[in-house]
Amino acid sequence: MRVVDSYLILAVVLYERFLKPILFSIDPELVHEDCDCYPGEGCLTFGGCSMPDAGLAAERPGKEVFGLHFPNPVGLAAGFDKNGMALPAWEAMGFGFMEIGTITALAQVGNPRPRIFRVPEMEALINRLGFNNQGVEKIGIRLEELRRSLRWPKIPVGINIGKSKVVPLEEAADDYLRSFQRLRGLGDYFVLNVSSPNTPDLRKLQEKQRSGSFSERFSK
């Protein structure tokens, strides 16, 4: 057995027996918030940590997609680090890519709490957050500061963009475009989120006549 295998087995045992019971006794959204860490904002940062490599990088099936190199196929999905708080940490944990957000042009609090619910028997969470985030301007400044610090991850960073809740559907394309223009140059790829069930009428943007206007605006 390799050293790294022993390390991972020990980590799983410690989590299951000691850490998990503590975390499951706390409100799930509070646990979520404490996992998003950024220096200078009153929480612990994992940016300097790393998992033991032991030659594993050479075993990972890296792949080129649209000119981007993904060192492995396991990524952090949008919805976890909504405000781009801990990008170096996700790379250090071994993810092959990450997607931050969903970010909206306007800062918004999302749906009323409680809005995250555990389903232990299915090892699942129900998420009804509703695009809560600090808004494109504040997050854009944070990402620019991270780039200047030379701690920007070497893995692909995707940015997920959504519609501000107060913006009517007729103005949605402009709202998405505003966020894209502010963050352009900071993300390796962008995702337009039109599928969340937690923002009223958002899925109507999937309708053919509406999606056509999106393609037209973003292709200019």
C-alpha positions in Angstrom: 0.0 0.0 0.0 1.3 3.4 -1.0 1.7 6.2 1.5 -0.9 8.3 -0.3 -3.4 5.4 0.0 -2.9 5.2 3.8 -3.3 8.9 4.0 -6.6 8.9 2.2 -8.0 5.9 4.2 -7.1 7.7 7.4 -8.7 10.9 6.2 -12.0 9.1 5.4 -12.1 7.3 8.8 -11.5 10.6 10.6 -14.2 12.3 8.6 -16.8 9.6 9.0 -16.2 9.0 12.7 -15.4 12.4 14.1 -15.9 15.3 11.7 -19.2 14.3 9.9 -21.3 13.9 13.2 -20.2 17.4 14.2 -20.9 19.0 10.8 -24.3 17.2 10.6 -25.3 18.8 13.9 -24.9 22.3 12.4 -27.2 24.1 9.9 -26.1 23.0 6.5 -25.9 26.5 5.0 -23.6 27.6 7.9 -21.3 24.7 7.2 -21.4 25.6 3.5 -20.5 29.2 4.2 -17.6 28.2 6.5 -16.1 26.1 3.7 -15.8 29.2 1.4 -12.7 30.9 2.6 -10.9 34.1 1.6 -8.0 35.8 3.3 -8.9 39.0 5.1 -12.7 38.2 5.3 -12.7 36.6 8.8 -12.3 32.9 7.9 -9.7 30.3 7.6 -8.0 29.9 4.2 -6.9 26.6 2.7 -5.1 28.3 -0.2 -1.7 27.1 1.0 -2.6 23.5 1.6 -2.0 20.6 -0.7 -2.8 16.9 -0.9 0.2 14.5 -1.1 0.9 13.9 -4.8 3.1 10.8 -4.8 3.2 10.7 -8.5 -0.6 10.7 -9.0 -0.5 13.7 -11.4 1.1 11.5 -14.0 -1.7 8.9 -13.7 -4.5 11.4 -14.3 -6.1 11.3 -17.7 -5.6 14.9 -18.8 -7.5 16.2 -21.8 -7.6 19.2 -24.1 -11.0 20.7 -24.7 -11.5 23.9 -26.8 -7.9 24.8 -26.2 -8.0 24.3 -22.4 -6.0 21.7 -20.6 -8.0 19.8 -18.0 -5.6 17.7 -15.9 -8.3 15.4 -14.7 -12.1 15.0 -15.3 -13.3 15.8 -11.8 -14.3 19.4 -11.3 -16.0 21.6 -8.7 -19.5 22.5 -10.0 -21.0 25.9 -9.8 -23.1 26.5 -6.7 -20.5 25.7 -4.1 -18.1 28.7 -4.4 -20.7 31.3 -5.4 -18.5 34.3 -4.7 -15.1 33.1 -5.9 -13.8 33.0 -2.3 -11.4 30.1 -2.4 -10.1 29.3 -5.9 -6.5 28.2 -4.8 -8.1 25.8 -2.3 -10.0 23.9 -4.9 -6.9 23.4 -7.0 -5.0 22.3 -3.9 -7.7 19.7 -3.2 -7.0 18.0 -6.6 -9.9 19.2 -8.8 -9.2 19.2 -12.5 -11.2 22.4 -13.0 -13.7 24.6 -11.1 -16.8 26.7 -11.9 -17.6 29.6 -9.6 -21.0 31.3 -9.3 -23.7 31.6 -10.1 -22.9 35.3 -10.3 -25.5 37.9 -11.1 -25.0 41.5 -12.2 -26.7 42.8 -9.0 -25.9 41.5 -5.5 -28.8 39.6 -4.1 -29.6 37.6 -0.9 -31.5 34.8 -2.6 -34.5 32.9 -1.2 -35.5 33.1 2.5 -33.8 30.7 5.0 -33.9 27.8 5.6 -33.1 26.9 2.0 -30.6 24.0 2.2 -32.0 20.7 3.5 -30.1 17.4 4.2 -31.5 14.1 3.1 -29.1 11.7 4.9 -30.7 8.5 3.7 -30.0 9.5 0.1 -26.7 11.2 0.9 -28.1 14.3 -0.7 -28.9 18.0 -0.2 -31.9 19.9 -1.5 -30.7 23.4 -2.7 -33.2 26.3 -2.8 -30.7 29.1 -2.5 -31.8 31.2 -5.4 -28.6 32.8 -6.8 -27.5 34.4 -3.6 -24.2 36.2 -4.3 -22.3 39.4 -3.8 -22.8 40.7 -7.3 -20.5 41.0 -10.3 -18.6 44.1 -9.3 -17.4 42.9 -5.9 -16.6 39.4 -7.2 -14.8 40.9 -10.2 -12.6 43.0 -7.9 -11.8 39.9 -5.8 -10.9 37.9 -8.9 -8.6 40.7 -10.2 -6.8 40.9 -6.8 -6.3 37.1 -6.9 -4.8 37.3 -10.4 -2.4 40.0 -9.3 -1.3 38.0 -6.2 0.1 35.2 -8.5 -2.1 32.6 -6.7 -4.5 32.2 -9.6 -5.1 28.4 -10.2 -3.3 26.7 -13.1 -6.5 24.6 -13.7 -9.4 26.0 -15.9 -11.7 28.4 -14.0 -15.2 28.6 -15.3 -17.6 31.4 -14.4 -21.4 30.7 -14.2 -23.6 33.7 -14.9 -27.3 34.0 -14.0 -30.1 36.6 -14.2 -30.6 39.1 -11.5 -34.0 38.3 -9.9 -35.4 41.9 -10.2 -34.6 42.1 -13.9 -37.6 41.3 -16.1 -37.2 38.5 -18.7 -37.3 41.1 -21.5 -34.1 42.6 -20.2 -32.4 39.4 -19.3 -29.9 39.4 -22.3 -28.6 42.8 -21.2 -28.3 41.6 -17.6 -26.3 38.5 -18.6 -24.2 40.6 -21.0 -23.3 43.1 -18.2 -21.9 40.3 -16.0 -20.0 38.8 -18.9 -18.4 42.1 -19.9 -17.3 42.8 -16.3 -15.7 39.3 -15.9 -14.5 38.8 -19.4 -10.8 38.0 -19.3 -11.0 36.5 -15.8 -12.7 33.2 -16.7 -11.4 30.4 -19.0 -15.0 29.6 -20.0 -18.4 31.0 -19.2 -21.8 29.3 -18.6 -25.1 31.1 -19.0 -27.4 29.6 -16.3 -31.0 29.4 -17.6 -31.9 26.2 -15.8 -32.2 26.9 -12.1 -35.6 26.2 -10.7 -35.0 28.6 -7.8 -35.4 31.9 -9.8 -38.9 32.6 -11.0 -39.5 32.1 -14.7 -35.8 31.6 -15.4 -36.5 28.5 -17.5 -38.6 30.5 -19.9 -35.3 31.7 -21.3 -34.9 28.3 -22.8 -37.8 29.0 -25.2 -36.7 29.2 -28.8 -37.6 32.8 -29.4 -35.8 34.0 -26.2 -32.7 31.8 -26.6 -32.2 33.1 -30.2 -31.8 36.7 -28.8 -29.2 35.5 -26.4 -27.1 33.9 -29.2 -27.4 37.1 -31.2 -26.3 39.3 -28.4 -23.3 37.2 -27.3 -22.1 36.5 -30.8 -21.5 40.3 -31.5 
